[in-house]
Amino acid sequence: MLRYRPKHKSFDYKPRFYDQEKEELMERLAKYDREGKSKDIEVSKDNIRASFRSSSGKPNADLGYRAKMVNQSNKRLIAIIIILCAVLYLLVQSQSVLDLIG
């Protein structure tokens, strides 16, 4: 009884290589092959699908645009804070507000 040792399980896992660029190339070639046969809705769907994939599939696709938008948003936020502080200062300093409080 003490001599029995269970055998380990082995798996037949074979890793596969995924090449996104090659797959996109094959899809584009298939699209042009189909384009000659039918130029209808399917081609339009494929174009839309490809445009979504190209803009969101690559993490650094348009890093300059995003940085510009973040910078613009930060400037807008600072301007709003400054304007709100100025309005608050004017309200606190005005005589009518002081009369209402005191």
C-alpha positions as CSV (number, residue, x, y, z in Angstrom):
1,M,0.0,0.0,0.0
2,L,2.8,2.4,0.7
3,R,4.5,1.6,-2.6
4,Y,1.7,2.9,-4.8
5,R,2.4,6.3,-6.2
6,P,0.0,7.9,-8.7
7,K,1.4,8.9,-12.0
8,H,1.4,12.5,-13.0
9,K,-0.9,13.6,-15.8
10,S,0.7,14.8,-18.9
11,F,-1.0,17.2,-21.4
12,D,-0.4,17.4,-25.1
13,Y,-0.4,21.2,-25.2
14,K,1.2,22.6,-28.4
15,P,1.6,26.4,-28.2
16,R,0.5,28.3,-31.3
17,F,1.9,31.6,-32.6
18,Y,-0.5,34.4,-33.3
19,D,0.6,37.0,-35.7
20,Q,-1.9,39.9,-35.8
21,E,-0.4,41.6,-38.8
22,K,-0.5,38.5,-40.9
23,E,-4.1,37.9,-39.9
24,E,-5.0,41.5,-40.9
25,L,-3.2,41.0,-44.2
26,M,-5.2,37.9,-44.9
27,E,-8.4,39.6,-44.1
28,R,-7.6,42.5,-46.4
29,L,-6.7,40.1,-49.2
30,A,-9.9,38.2,-48.7
31,K,-11.8,41.5,-48.7
32,Y,-10.4,42.4,-52.1
33,D,-11.1,39.0,-53.4
34,R,-14.8,39.3,-52.3
35,E,-15.0,42.9,-53.5
36,G,-15.0,41.8,-57.1
37,K,-17.9,39.4,-56.4
38,S,-20.1,41.5,-54.2
39,K,-19.8,45.2,-53.5
40,D,-22.7,45.4,-51.1
41,I,-23.2,45.4,-47.4
42,E,-20.6,42.8,-46.5
43,V,-17.7,44.9,-47.9
44,S,-19.0,47.9,-45.9
45,K,-19.3,45.8,-42.7
46,D,-15.7,44.6,-43.2
47,N,-14.4,48.2,-43.7
48,I,-16.1,49.4,-40.6
49,R,-14.9,46.4,-38.6
50,A,-11.3,47.0,-39.9
51,S,-11.4,50.7,-39.0
52,F,-12.5,49.9,-35.4
53,R,-9.7,47.3,-35.1
54,S,-7.1,49.6,-36.5
55,S,-7.9,52.5,-34.1
56,S,-8.4,50.4,-30.9
57,G,-6.2,47.4,-31.6
58,K,-2.9,49.2,-31.4
59,P,-2.2,50.7,-27.9
60,N,0.1,53.5,-29.2
61,A,-1.7,54.1,-32.5
62,D,-2.4,57.8,-31.8
63,L,-0.6,58.7,-28.7
64,G,0.0,62.3,-29.8
65,Y,-3.6,63.0,-30.3
66,R,-4.5,61.6,-26.9
67,A,-1.8,63.7,-25.2
68,K,-3.0,66.8,-27.0
69,M,-6.6,66.2,-25.8
70,V,-5.5,65.6,-22.2
71,N,-3.4,68.8,-22.2
72,Q,-6.4,70.7,-23.6
73,S,-8.7,69.2,-20.9
74,N,-6.3,70.2,-18.2
75,K,-6.1,73.8,-19.4
76,R,-9.8,74.0,-19.5
77,L,-10.2,72.7,-16.0
78,I,-7.6,75.2,-14.6
79,A,-9.5,78.0,-16.4
80,I,-12.8,76.9,-14.9
81,I,-11.3,76.8,-11.4
82,I,-9.8,80.3,-11.7
83,I,-13.1,81.7,-12.9
84,L,-15.0,80.0,-10.1
85,C,-12.5,81.4,-7.5
86,A,-12.9,84.9,-8.9
87,V,-16.7,84.8,-8.8
88,L,-16.6,83.4,-5.3
89,Y,-14.1,86.2,-4.2
90,L,-16.4,88.9,-5.8
91,L,-19.4,87.5,-4.0
92,V,-17.7,87.4,-0.6
93,Q,-16.3,90.9,-1.0
94,S,-19.6,92.5,-2.2
95,Q,-21.4,94.6,0.3
96,S,-24.9,93.0,-0.3
97,V,-23.6,89.6,0.7
98,L,-22.0,91.0,3.8
99,D,-25.3,92.7,4.7
100,L,-27.2,89.4,4.3
101,I,-24.8,87.6,6.5
102,G,-24.5,90.2,9.3
